[in-house]
Amino acid sequence: MSSKIQADPEHDRRYARLLELLNRLYSRPAAEHLARDLWQRAAQVSATPAAARNDCMLITYADSICSEETPPLQTLARFLRQPRLGLQQSFGRLHLLPFFPSSSDDGFAVVDYRMVDHHLGSWQDVADLAGDFDLMFDLVINHCSRENLWFADFISGREPGRRYFITLPEDSDVGSVARPRSTPLISSVHTYQGIRHVWNTFSDDQIDLDFSNPDVLREFADILFFYVSRGAQLIRLDAIGYLWKRLGTTCLNLPEVHGVVQVLRLLLEAAGTDVKLVTETNVPHDENIAYFGRGDEAHLIYQFSLAPLLLYSFAFQDSSYLTTWAARLAPPPAGAAYLNFIASHDGFGLRPLVGLVPEANVQRLVDLMHQRGGFVTLRDAGGGDSRPYEINISLMSAFGGEAGLAAYLAAHGLLISFQGTPALYIHSLLGTLNDLDLVEQTGRTRSINRSRWTLPALQAQLADPQSLHARVLAAVTDMLNKRAQQPALQAQAQQVVLPGAPGYFVMRRRGGGQTLLVICSLLPRVQQLSISPLGLHAGVYADRFAGVQRHVAQQLMLAPYEVLWLELPET
């Protein structure tokens, strides 16, 4: 064993726990062999210690900003380093969406997990970015491209890939399987052994891997360690909830999936890394937060319900559903955090609203987003029925474009006030509008929010302080910089949501010797709030959001779409 692992006082406990977890997944001989192998591999991992950077994350594709002079990864680095933009001050983390060779889905059908797509740049370009940011890589773990060499092995009957995929009879009863798409779950493939039928949750170019084969888990543990060696400080487990299949169940969020997450976390800890696991589970809230486990699974969980709840609240000037949900929100385990976002590369997932917003009101939101130029994708709900699964629209267009700028900025102010760490998608940071030309070009509705800026065009927009994009960027980065100065807004500071009227949202955050009362208006008009229910008294308060002193009388005057961070005296 490595001296690194031998010197760890938790060595014996961790190894016993690893063996216990693997015994739940595989036969005892296979579990014992796999445990020894994974433990030895963990001993050889070389990781870069985490830097002391702020926790705000920027989400971007490698080629969201392009130029003719340099590969996209270098162009992105050049943009992020412009001193006048201050992005290195505002963001300590950078989520580089899949930058590997891929055959579809903008990187999520991975052809080679260990290569950088040469059209985007090189591993040296990735390492260069790691010098400025804590990087998050995607481990696209549920499926791979049909162009992956593993699938070529499957077709020709060669090792190792011939046993890496799930095959089943074409007439299998899959009616109970939870679906994120309305496309067929099973596709036919011509192999050297004849026609085989393989499982593909997302598309027939994304073939699901068979984790009931311990060699597949071994393979992905190797990839995980490889990403750590390449500078990843966070690993996003893409579509992790669909990982394990057992016919007769929903094949979603099964106990075995949680076991795999526990194994991966344990291996990272045994290797002595600071690397964080992030689970991506676009499912109803209670299922989502289950991935914290007992503090032994995800370090960060996407707060999937928050994004559509924020959108609904501002779209209809009604915070009631948001308030009810947030008031019941349990704090994360020690050392863990929520990853809060309002928009991403995927769109607004609607399944996280199940049980939170009535179906008729969800449809009302879908109808409004259609009016604002968006699309909705459907999922197979079984029995021949389809349900809205995701709204595809840019965030700026979802708020009505420039006319909705005040509400747009207020939504960001509220977002970054929530317990957890903020994650902002680059097109939301820039206020990019719907890209219908790209939808027409690709034939995919998700492309509406995956624009590619040319660096000269973007720089021209940002050089004009009156442009929509410059105003959004300046306002949001200013909010993030102010948040960084507030101990009460740090990731695990206490959060208590207070009752209020639908036209505003109010909560109290406390931590680090500071207490802030967060109040956000959802209305385009002035509101008068009674101060007693808010726990305020007439007097002068520091508003840390606006950076001014606020004189409060018996009524608090709340301006249209105003956000307040009122500092309260410590008791």
C-alpha positions as CSV (number, residue, x, y, z in Angstrom):
1,M,0.0,0.0,0.0
2,S,1.1,3.6,-0.6
3,S,2.5,5.4,2.4
4,K,-0.1,8.1,1.7
5,I,-2.9,5.6,2.5
6,Q,-1.0,3.8,5.3
7,A,-0.4,7.1,7.1
8,D,-4.2,7.8,7.1
9,P,-5.6,6.9,10.5
10,E,-8.9,6.3,8.7
11,H,-7.3,3.7,6.4
12,D,-8.8,0.5,7.9
13,R,-12.3,2.0,8.4
14,R,-12.4,3.4,4.8
15,Y,-11.2,0.1,3.3
16,A,-13.8,-1.8,5.2
17,R,-16.5,0.6,4.1
18,L,-15.4,0.3,0.5
19,L,-15.6,-3.4,0.7
20,E,-19.0,-3.2,2.3
21,L,-20.3,-0.9,-0.4
22,L,-19.0,-3.1,-3.2
23,N,-20.4,-6.2,-1.6
24,R,-23.9,-4.6,-2.0
25,L,-23.3,-4.2,-5.7
26,Y,-21.4,-7.3,-6.8
27,S,-20.7,-10.9,-5.8
28,R,-18.3,-11.3,-2.9
29,P,-15.3,-12.5,-5.0
30,A,-15.8,-9.7,-7.6
31,A,-16.2,-7.1,-4.8
32,E,-13.1,-8.2,-3.0
33,H,-11.0,-8.1,-6.2
34,L,-12.4,-4.7,-7.2
35,A,-11.9,-3.2,-3.7
36,R,-8.2,-4.2,-3.7
37,D,-7.7,-2.8,-7.3
38,L,-9.5,0.5,-6.6
39,W,-7.6,1.0,-3.4
40,Q,-4.3,0.5,-5.1
41,R,-5.3,3.0,-7.8
42,A,-6.4,5.6,-5.3
43,A,-2.9,5.3,-3.7
44,Q,-1.3,6.5,-7.0
45,V,-3.5,9.6,-7.5
46,S,-1.7,12.9,-7.7
47,A,-4.0,15.8,-7.0
48,T,-3.4,19.6,-6.9
49,P,-4.4,21.0,-3.5
50,A,-7.4,23.3,-3.7
51,A,-6.7,27.0,-3.7
52,A,-8.4,29.5,-1.4
53,R,-10.8,30.9,-4.0
54,N,-14.3,32.2,-3.6
55,D,-17.2,29.7,-4.2
56,C,-19.0,31.4,-7.0
57,M,-19.1,29.3,-10.2
58,L,-19.2,30.3,-13.9
59,I,-20.7,27.7,-16.2
60,T,-19.6,27.8,-19.8
61,Y,-18.9,25.7,-22.9
62,A,-15.3,25.9,-24.1
63,D,-16.5,27.5,-27.3
64,S,-19.2,29.9,-25.9
65,I,-16.8,32.6,-27.0
66,C,-14.7,32.1,-30.1
67,S,-12.2,34.0,-32.2
68,E,-10.3,33.3,-35.5
69,E,-6.9,33.8,-33.9
70,T,-6.8,31.2,-31.1
71,P,-8.5,27.9,-30.1
72,P,-11.7,28.4,-28.1
73,L,-10.2,27.4,-24.8
74,Q,-7.5,30.0,-25.2
75,T,-10.1,32.6,-26.3
76,L,-12.1,31.8,-23.2
77,A,-9.1,32.3,-21.0
78,R,-8.3,35.6,-22.7
79,F,-11.9,36.8,-22.1
80,L,-12.0,35.8,-18.5
81,R,-8.7,37.5,-17.7
82,Q,-9.6,41.0,-18.9
83,P,-8.9,43.1,-15.9
84,R,-11.7,45.6,-16.6
85,L,-14.3,42.9,-16.4
86,G,-13.1,41.6,-13.0
87,L,-14.3,38.0,-13.6
88,Q,-11.4,36.5,-11.7
89,Q,-12.5,38.4,-8.7
90,S,-16.2,37.5,-9.1
91,F,-15.7,33.8,-9.8
92,G,-13.4,31.3,-8.1
93,R,-14.8,28.3,-9.9
94,L,-15.3,27.5,-13.6
95,H,-17.5,24.7,-14.9
96,L,-16.1,23.7,-18.3
97,L,-18.9,21.8,-19.9
98,P,-17.7,18.7,-21.8
99,F,-14.7,19.5,-23.9
100,F,-14.0,15.9,-25.0
101,P,-14.4,14.5,-28.5
102,S,-18.2,13.9,-28.9
103,S,-20.6,12.9,-31.5
104,S,-23.7,14.8,-30.4
105,D,-25.5,16.7,-27.6
106,D,-22.9,19.4,-27.4
107,G,-20.4,17.2,-25.7
108,F,-22.5,14.8,-23.7
109,A,-22.0,11.9,-26.1
110,V,-18.4,11.2,-25.3
111,V,-16.2,9.5,-27.9
112,D,-13.0,9.6,-25.8
113,Y,-13.0,10.5,-22.1
114,R,-9.3,11.2,-21.9
115,M,-8.8,13.5,-24.8
116,V,-9.6,17.2,-25.3
117,D,-11.5,17.9,-28.6
118,H,-8.7,19.2,-30.8
119,H,-11.1,21.8,-32.2
120,L,-11.3,23.3,-28.7
121,G,-7.7,23.2,-27.6
122,S,-5.5,21.0,-25.5
123,W,-4.9,19.7,-22.0
124,Q,-2.3,22.4,-21.7
125,D,-5.1,25.0,-22.3
126,V,-7.2,23.3,-19.6
127,A,-4.2,23.4,-17.2
128,D,-3.8,27.1,-18.0
129,L,-7.3,27.8,-16.8
130,A,-6.8,25.7,-13.7
131,G,-4.2,28.3,-12.7
132,D,-6.9,30.9,-12.3
133,F,-10.0,28.9,-11.3
134,D,-11.1,25.7,-9.5
135,L,-12.3,23.7,-12.5
136,M,-15.3,21.4,-12.6
137,F,-15.2,18.6,-15.2
138,D,-18.2,16.5,-16.3
139,L,-17.9,12.8,-15.7
140,V,-20.5,11.7,-18.3
141,I,-21.1,8.4,-16.4
142,N,-24.4,7.0,-17.5
143,H,-23.7,6.7,-21.2
144,C,-21.2,7.1,-23.9
145,S,-21.3,7.8,-27.7
146,R,-21.9,5.0,-30.1
147,E,-18.7,6.1,-31.7
148,N,-16.7,5.3,-28.5
149,L,-14.2,2.4,-28.9
150,W,-16.1,0.6,-26.1
151,F,-19.1,0.4,-28.4
152,A,-16.9,-0.7,-31.3
153,D,-15.8,-3.6,-29.0
154,F,-19.4,-4.4,-28.3
155,I,-20.3,-4.6,-32.0
156,S,-17.3,-6.8,-32.8
157,G,-17.5,-8.9,-29.6
158,R,-14.1,-7.9,-28.3
159,E,-12.9,-7.1,-24.8
160,P,-13.4,-5.0,-22.8
161,G,-16.4,-3.3,-24.3
162,R,-18.4,-6.3,-25.4
163,R,-19.7,-6.5,-21.8
164,Y,-20.0,-2.8,-21.1
165,F,-23.6,-2.2,-22.4
166,I,-27.1,-3.3,-21.4
167,T,-28.8,-5.7,-23.8
168,L,-32.3,-7.0,-23.4
169,P,-35.0,-8.5,-25.6
170,E,-36.8,-6.1,-27.9
171,D,-40.2,-6.9,-26.4
172,S,-39.0,-6.3,-22.8
173,D,-41.6,-4.6,-20.6
174,V,-40.1,-1.2,-19.8
175,G,-43.3,0.5,-18.9
176,S,-42.3,1.3,-15.4
177,V,-39.0,3.0,-16.4
178,A,-38.9,6.7,-15.7
179,R,-38.1,8.6,-18.8
180,P,-36.5,12.1,-19.4
181,R,-37.3,11.9,-23.1
182,S,-40.1,10.7,-25.4
183,T,-37.7,8.9,-27.7
184,P,-37.5,5.0,-27.7
185,L,-35.7,3.5,-24.8
186,I,-34.3,0.6,-26.7
187,S,-32.5,0.7,-30.1
188,S,-31.5,-2.1,-32.4
189,V,-27.8,-2.5,-33.3
190,H,-26.2,-4.7,-35.9
191,T,-23.3,-6.6,-34.4
192,Y,-21.1,-9.5,-35.5
193,Q,-23.3,-11.7,-33.4
194,G,-26.5,-10.4,-35.0
195,I,-29.0,-7.8,-34.0
196,R,-28.8,-6.7,-30.4
197,H,-31.1,-4.4,-28.5
198,V,-29.4,-1.8,-26.3
199,W,-30.6,0.6,-23.7
200,N,-30.4,4.3,-24.5
201,T,-32.0,6.7,-21.9
202,F,-31.4,9.9,-23.8
203,S,-30.8,9.2,-27.5
204,D,-29.7,6.4,-29.8
205,D,-26.3,8.1,-30.0
206,Q,-25.9,7.9,-26.2
207,I,-25.7,4.2,-25.2
208,D,-26.2,3.4,-21.5
209,L,-23.3,1.6,-19.8
210,D,-23.8,-1.5,-17.6
211,F,-22.7,-0.8,-14.1
212,S,-23.7,-4.2,-13.0
213,N,-20.4,-5.2,-14.6
214,P,-17.7,-4.3,-12.0
215,D,-15.3,-3.6,-14.9
216,V,-17.4,-0.6,-15.9
217,L,-17.1,0.9,-12.4
218,R,-13.3,0.2,-12.4
219,E,-13.1,2.0,-15.8
220,F,-14.9,5.1,-14.5
221,A,-12.9,5.2,-11.3
222,D,-9.8,5.4,-13.5
223,I,-11.3,8.2,-15.5
224,L,-12.2,10.0,-12.3
225,F,-8.6,9.7,-11.1
226,F,-7.4,10.9,-14.5
227,Y,-9.5,14.1,-14.2
228,V,-8.2,14.7,-10.8
229,S,-4.6,14.4,-12.1
230,R,-5.5,16.9,-14.8
231,G,-6.5,19.6,-12.3
232,A,-10.2,19.0,-11.7
233,Q,-11.3,20.3,-8.3
234,L,-14.9,19.4,-8.8
235,I,-16.5,16.5,-10.7
236,R,-20.1,16.7,-11.9
237,L,-21.7,13.3,-12.1
238,D,-23.9,13.8,-15.2
239,A,-27.3,12.1,-15.2
240,I,-26.2,10.0,-12.3
241,G,-29.7,9.0,-11.2
242,Y,-30.2,6.8,-14.3
243,L,-27.0,4.8,-13.7
244,W,-28.4,1.5,-12.4
245,K,-31.2,-0.5,-14.2
246,R,-33.5,-3.1,-12.8
247,L,-36.5,-4.0,-14.8
248,G,-39.8,-3.7,-12.9
249,T,-38.6,-0.5,-11.2
250,T,-38.4,3.1,-12.4
251,C,-34.6,2.6,-12.9
252,L,-34.1,6.0,-11.4
253,N,-32.3,6.8,-8.2
254,L,-32.1,3.2,-7.2
255,P,-30.1,2.3,-4.0
256,E,-27.3,1.0,-6.1
257,V,-26.8,4.5,-7.6
258,H,-26.3,6.0,-4.2
259,G,-23.8,3.1,-3.5
260,V,-21.8,4.1,-6.6
261,V,-21.7,7.7,-5.5
262,Q,-20.5,6.6,-2.0
263,V,-17.8,4.5,-3.6
264,L,-16.5,7.4,-5.7
265,R,-16.5,9.8,-2.8
266,L,-14.7,7.3,-0.6
267,L,-12.0,6.8,-3.2
268,L,-11.4,10.5,-3.5
269,E,-11.1,10.8,0.3
270,A,-8.8,7.8,0.4
271,A,-6.6,9.4,-2.2
272,G,-6.2,12.4,0.0
273,T,-7.8,14.9,-2.4
274,D,-9.9,17.9,-1.8
275,V,-12.0,17.2,-4.9
276,K,-15.7,17.7,-4.6
277,L,-18.5,15.5,-6.1
278,V,-21.5,17.3,-7.6
279,T,-24.6,15.2,-8.5
280,E,-26.8,16.3,-11.4
281,T,-30.3,14.8,-10.7
282,N,-33.0,16.8,-12.4
283,V,-35.8,15.2,-10.3
284,P,-38.3,16.2,-7.6
285,H,-36.8,17.9,-4.6
286,D,-36.8,15.1,-2.0
287,E,-35.2,12.7,-4.5
288,N,-32.6,15.3,-5.4
289,I,-31.4,16.1,-1.9
290,A,-31.2,12.4,-1.0
291,Y,-27.8,12.5,-2.8
292,F,-26.3,14.2,0.3
293,G,-26.7,10.8,1.8
294,R,-25.5,10.9,5.4
295,G,-22.8,13.3,4.5
296,D,-21.1,10.5,2.5
297,E,-22.3,11.2,-1.0
298,A,-22.4,14.5,-2.9
299,H,-20.5,17.5,-1.6
300,L,-22.7,19.7,-3.7
301,I,-26.2,19.2,-5.1
302,Y,-27.8,21.3,-7.8
303,Q,-30.8,23.0,-6.3
304,F,-33.0,22.1,-9.2
305,S,-36.3,23.3,-7.8
306,L,-35.0,26.9,-7.2
307,A,-34.5,27.8,-10.9
308,P,-38.1,27.2,-12.1
309,L,-39.5,28.5,-8.8
310,L,-37.6,31.8,-9.2
311,L,-38.8,32.0,-12.8
312,Y,-42.4,31.4,-11.9
313,S,-42.3,33.9,-9.0
314,F,-41.1,36.7,-11.1
315,A,-43.2,35.8,-14.2
316,F,-46.4,35.9,-12.2
317,Q,-45.3,38.2,-9.3
318,D,-46.1,35.5,-6.8
319,S,-43.6,34.2,-4.3
320,S,-46.0,31.9,-2.5
321,Y,-44.7,28.6,-3.9
322,L,-41.1,29.7,-3.5
323,T,-41.7,30.8,0.1
324,T,-43.4,27.5,1.0
325,W,-40.7,25.4,-0.5
326,A,-37.8,27.5,0.9
327,A,-39.3,27.5,4.4
328,R,-39.2,23.7,4.5
329,L,-35.6,23.5,3.1
330,A,-33.4,21.6,5.4
331,P,-29.8,22.7,5.8
332,P,-27.2,20.5,4.1
333,P,-24.9,18.2,6.1
334,A,-21.7,19.7,7.5
335,G,-19.2,20.2,4.7
336,A,-21.8,20.0,2.0
337,A,-23.7,22.8,0.1
338,Y,-26.5,23.5,-2.3
339,L,-25.4,24.7,-5.8
340,N,-27.9,27.4,-6.6
341,F,-28.6,28.4,-10.2
342,I,-31.3,30.1,-12.1
343,A,-30.3,29.0,-15.6
344,S,-28.0,26.4,-17.2
345,H,-27.1,25.0,-20.6
346,D,-30.0,22.7,-20.4
347,G,-33.0,24.9,-19.7
348,F,-35.6,24.9,-16.9
349,G,-36.4,21.4,-15.7
350,L,-40.0,21.0,-14.8
351,R,-39.9,17.7,-12.9
352,P,-38.4,19.5,-9.8
353,L,-41.8,21.4,-9.6
354,V,-43.7,18.2,-8.9
355,G,-45.5,18.5,-5.6
356,L,-44.5,22.2,-5.3
357,V,-46.6,23.9,-8.0
358,P,-49.9,22.7,-9.3
359,E,-49.8,21.2,-12.8
360,A,-52.2,23.8,-14.2
361,N,-49.8,26.6,-13.0
362,V,-46.8,24.8,-14.5
363,Q,-48.7,24.7,-17.8
364,R,-49.3,28.5,-17.3
365,L,-45.6,29.0,-17.1
366,V,-45.0,26.9,-20.2
367,D,-47.5,28.9,-22.1
368,L,-45.9,32.2,-21.1
369,M,-42.4,30.9,-22.1
370,H,-43.9,29.9,-25.5
371,Q,-45.1,33.4,-25.9
372,R,-41.5,34.7,-25.2
373,G,-40.0,32.5,-27.9
374,G,-39.2,29.4,-26.0
375,F,-39.7,25.7,-26.6
376,V,-40.7,22.8,-24.3
377,T,-39.4,19.2,-24.5
378,L,-41.6,16.3,-23.4
379,R,-40.9,13.2,-21.5
380,D,-42.7,9.8,-21.7
381,A,-45.0,9.6,-18.7
382,G,-46.1,6.1,-19.5
383,G,-49.4,4.8,-20.9
384,G,-48.9,6.8,-24.1
385,D,-48.9,10.1,-22.2
386,S,-46.3,12.9,-22.4
387,R,-45.6,15.6,-19.9
388,P,-43.6,18.8,-20.2
389,Y,-40.0,18.0,-19.1
390,E,-38.0,21.1,-19.8
391,I,-38.4,24.7,-21.1
392,N,-35.7,25.7,-23.5
393,I,-35.3,29.5,-23.5
394,S,-32.5,32.0,-22.7
395,L,-33.0,33.5,-19.3
396,M,-33.0,37.1,-20.6
397,S,-35.8,36.2,-23.1
398,A,-37.6,34.3,-20.3
399,F,-37.8,37.6,-18.4
400,G,-39.1,39.4,-21.5
401,G,-35.9,40.8,-22.9
402,E,-34.6,44.3,-22.1
403,A,-38.0,45.3,-20.8
404,G,-37.7,42.8,-18.0
405,L,-34.1,43.9,-17.0
406,A,-35.1,45.2,-13.5
407,A,-36.8,41.9,-12.6
408,Y,-33.9,39.9,-14.2
409,L,-31.4,41.6,-11.9
410,A,-33.6,41.3,-8.9
411,A,-33.9,37.5,-9.5
412,H,-30.1,37.3,-9.5
413,G,-29.9,39.3,-6.3
414,L,-32.3,36.9,-4.7
415,L,-30.5,33.8,-6.2
416,I,-27.1,34.7,-4.7
417,S,-28.8,35.4,-1.3
418,F,-29.8,31.8,-0.8
419,Q,-28.0,29.3,1.4
420,G,-25.5,27.6,-0.8
421,T,-23.0,28.6,-3.6
422,P,-24.1,30.5,-6.7
423,A,-23.5,29.1,-10.2
424,L,-24.2,31.4,-13.2
425,Y,-24.4,30.3,-16.8
426,I,-22.3,32.5,-19.1
427,H,-25.2,33.5,-21.3
428,S,-27.2,34.6,-18.2
429,L,-24.2,36.6,-17.0
430,L,-24.1,38.3,-20.4
431,G,-27.9,38.7,-20.9
432,T,-27.8,36.7,-24.2
433,L,-31.2,36.5,-25.9
434,N,-32.8,33.5,-27.7
435,D,-30.7,32.2,-30.5
436,L,-33.3,30.9,-33.0
437,D,-30.8,30.9,-35.8
438,L,-28.8,28.2,-34.0
439,V,-31.9,26.2,-33.3
440,E,-32.6,26.2,-37.0
441,Q,-29.0,25.3,-37.8
442,T,-28.8,22.4,-35.3
443,G,-32.4,21.2,-35.2
444,R,-32.2,21.1,-31.4
445,T,-34.3,23.3,-29.2
446,R,-31.7,23.4,-26.5
447,S,-29.5,25.4,-28.9
448,I,-31.7,28.4,-28.1
449,N,-29.6,29.0,-25.0
450,R,-26.2,27.8,-26.3
451,S,-25.1,30.8,-28.5
452,R,-21.5,31.2,-29.5
453,W,-20.3,34.8,-29.2
454,T,-17.4,35.9,-31.4
455,L,-14.9,37.7,-29.1
456,P,-14.8,40.9,-31.2
457,A,-18.6,41.2,-31.2
458,L,-18.8,40.6,-27.5
459,Q,-16.1,43.0,-26.7
460,A,-17.9,45.7,-28.8
461,Q,-21.0,45.1,-26.8
462,L,-19.3,45.2,-23.4
463,A,-17.3,48.4,-24.4
464,D,-20.7,50.2,-24.6
465,P,-21.8,50.7,-21.0
466,Q,-25.4,51.3,-22.2
467,S,-25.7,48.0,-24.0
468,L,-27.9,45.3,-22.4
469,H,-25.0,42.9,-22.1
470,A,-22.7,45.4,-20.4
471,R,-25.4,46.4,-17.9
472,V,-26.2,42.8,-17.0
473,L,-22.5,41.9,-16.6
474,A,-21.6,44.9,-14.5
475,A,-24.7,44.6,-12.2
476,V,-24.3,40.8,-11.6
477,T,-20.6,40.9,-11.0
478,D,-21.1,43.8,-8.6
479,M,-23.7,41.7,-6.6
480,L,-21.3,38.8,-6.5
481,N,-18.4,40.9,-5.2
482,K,-20.7,42.4,-2.5
483,R,-21.9,38.9,-1.5
484,A,-18.3,37.8,-1.0
485,Q,-18.0,40.5,1.8
486,Q,-21.0,39.2,3.7
487,P,-20.3,36.4,6.3
488,A,-24.1,35.9,6.6
489,L,-24.3,34.9,2.9
490,Q,-21.7,32.3,2.8
491,A,-22.6,28.8,1.8
492,Q,-23.5,27.2,5.2
493,A,-24.7,30.3,7.0
494,Q,-28.1,29.8,8.7
495,Q,-31.2,30.5,6.6
496,V,-34.7,31.2,8.0
497,V,-37.5,32.0,5.6
498,L,-40.2,34.4,6.9
499,P,-43.8,34.5,5.8
500,G,-45.0,37.4,3.7
501,A,-47.3,38.5,0.9
502,P,-46.9,37.1,-2.7
503,G,-45.4,40.4,-3.9
504,Y,-42.1,39.9,-2.0
505,F,-39.8,37.3,-0.5
506,V,-38.1,37.6,2.8
507,M,-35.5,35.6,4.7
508,R,-32.9,36.0,7.4
509,R,-29.4,34.8,7.0
510,R,-27.0,34.5,9.9
511,G,-23.3,33.5,10.1
512,G,-19.8,34.8,10.9
513,G,-21.1,37.3,13.5
514,Q,-23.5,38.9,11.0
515,T,-27.2,38.8,10.4
516,L,-28.8,40.0,7.2
517,L,-32.5,40.5,6.5
518,V,-32.9,39.7,2.8
519,I,-36.0,41.2,1.2
520,C,-36.8,41.1,-2.6
521,S,-39.6,42.7,-4.4
522,L,-41.3,40.8,-7.2
523,L,-43.6,43.7,-8.2
524,P,-43.1,46.5,-10.8
525,R,-44.5,49.0,-8.3
526,V,-43.7,50.4,-4.8
527,Q,-44.8,48.3,-1.8
528,Q,-45.3,49.3,1.8
529,L,-44.3,46.6,4.3
530,S,-45.1,46.6,8.0
531,I,-41.8,46.4,9.8
532,S,-43.0,44.4,12.9
533,P,-43.5,41.0,11.1
534,L,-40.0,41.5,9.6
535,G,-38.5,41.8,13.1
536,L,-37.4,45.4,12.3
537,H,-37.7,48.5,14.5
538,A,-37.7,52.1,13.3
539,G,-34.1,53.2,12.8
540,V,-31.2,53.2,10.5
541,Y,-29.8,50.0,8.9
542,A,-26.9,49.4,6.6
543,D,-28.1,48.0,3.3
544,R,-25.2,45.9,2.2
545,F,-26.8,45.2,-1.2
546,A,-27.0,48.9,-2.3
547,G,-24.1,50.0,-0.1
548,V,-26.1,52.8,1.6
549,Q,-27.7,53.6,5.0
550,R,-31.4,52.9,5.0
551,H,-33.8,54.9,7.2
552,V,-36.7,52.7,8.3
553,A,-39.9,54.1,9.8
554,Q,-43.1,52.3,10.7
555,Q,-43.5,51.2,7.1
556,L,-40.7,49.9,4.9
557,M,-41.0,51.4,1.4
558,L,-39.9,48.7,-1.1
559,A,-39.1,50.0,-4.6
560,P,-40.0,48.1,-7.7
561,Y,-37.9,44.9,-8.0
562,E,-35.7,46.2,-5.1
563,V,-33.4,43.8,-3.2
564,L,-32.3,44.6,0.3
565,W,-29.6,43.1,2.5
566,L,-30.4,44.9,5.8
567,E,-27.8,44.3,8.5
568,L,-29.4,43.6,11.8
569,P,-27.8,44.1,15.2
570,E,-26.5,40.9,16.8
571,T,-28.4,39.8,19.8
